[in-house]
Structures are given as structure tokens and as C-alpha cells.
Amino acid sequence: MHSIFTHPIAINELGWKTYFQQQLTLEEYDGIIFGRVIAHHRSGYIVCTEQQEFHLEHHISYPAMTVGDWLLLDEQLTFVRLLERKSLFSRKAPGSKLEEQYIAANVDTVFIVCSLNFDFNLSRIERYLTLVNEAKAEAVIVLTKADLCDDVDDKRQQVQSLDPFLMIETVNALDAESLQGLQSWCGTGQTVAFMGSSGVGKSTLVNTLMQTQAQATGGIREDDSKGRHTTTSRSMHKMPKGGLLLDTPGMREIQLTASEEA
């Protein structure tokens, strides 16, 4: 199995925070290993600890888990328990009114990407904001293709009118300089995810933020021309500034179902 992270890796680099630390009992400080789910496959999970990455098989007794979850393991790397999530994105399972599918957990910041040209749509931005707030993550609006728009300030003002405290960044996804403003959310141990409809420049943005590292992961691709999701084999990538980029096709699926309902 090809490792995504170089080991050993400090626990805070994997996104460990006081929020998780506070959930431990005194007994659990002894002989317990912390692991984070960094990918989710049909057969199980890829879990990353400070020392290694390993495959954890699905088991009927385990709770439903997803990318970004934190687990406690014993010294034999056997599952002990799942820690309470700081944030959680889920969607209704297809064809089911009740069952939820978990998509991503413990995401700190979601970059809601929309382009300033043909794709600009305030009500869609509002729907994304609702989803991110419901999941208990922080939202940052990223307006792309600023170079192709002649009324940038007006559109930015429209977005700001949704909420005076909303963080908004205006960028040209191909220009690394214009992405400097996003770096403050991409520091060590910060978990970020991207949302936005197809064609708004998410891939370009991600690849520019990842610098050369995205090339090693094959780039993070969008929907193909037929609208199918082209998934990456991995779901978490380390960014040059130490942040963790969580890329899962499910993040795009939630907004599709949300848009359909809306």
C-alpha cells in the first residue's frame, strides 16, 4: 500500500485537537493509539496513526465511519472506539428516507467555490452555506475567475449581503499569488474540503494550492464530460503549508441532492 504521509508523523499534523483529547478517559491514555480515517473503500478504511498506515476491515460491530473520523485503537491496532465528531457531512442514502450516508467528518473549513462569470448564483451559495453550517464547519466563499469578470466588487457585495461576517476571497485559480489569502485556513493540522458545482475551477484551484504535490496524487479531478464522478484513489492529501485536503466525491453529491431538493 502506498503511503500518503511520511512516517513518523506528529498527531497534531493529522488534525488532532483539544476537542478530541477531552473525550479520553484516564485509562485510555495508557496503551491507546490514535488513528484517523484517511480513505474509505468498499472493503474498509485506511487508517493513519503516528507510526503507520493500515487497512481496517469493515466489521458489523463497528459504528458507521467515514473519512476524517478519529478512532482509538489498542496496541494490536484493534478498533476500540470512535471519537465524537467536531463536524459531519452526510446525505440521505439513495432510495431511503431515514438512512444517512456519512461523507466526511472533522472538516474544519469548507471552501465554497463559485465562479464570477456564468456560474454566479446567490441562491446556490446560500444553499451551500446552509449545508456547511448544518455540518458545523466553517465556510469561506471563494469567488474564482476574477480575471474574466468586470463587476467583481458588485458581485462580492451581493455575496457579503448574505452575512456581514462571511469570509470571502476573490481569486484567479491559476495564479498562486492570488491564493495567498486562502493559506491562513491551510496551516498544519487544519482539515479543508471544497464544494462547488462542476466547471467552477475547483480542480485548478486545488492543484494550484497543492503546488507540485497534486501531480504526485495524479491531480484531483472533477466530474468527467458525461457528468460522472471521477474519484481519486485517495481521500486525504497533505498540503504544502501542512493542511489536510479532504477530497471525496461525496462532497459533490451532497450538494447535488441538496440542489435537487431546493
Helices and strands as residue ranges (DSSP letters): G 11-14, H 18-21, G 27-29, E 33-41, E 44-48, E 53-57, E 70-73, E 79-82, E 88-92, E 100-105, E 109-115, H 122-135, E 138-144, G 146-148, H 152-160, E 167-170, G 176-185, E 191-195, H 202-210, H 213-216, E 236-238, E 244-246, H 249-261
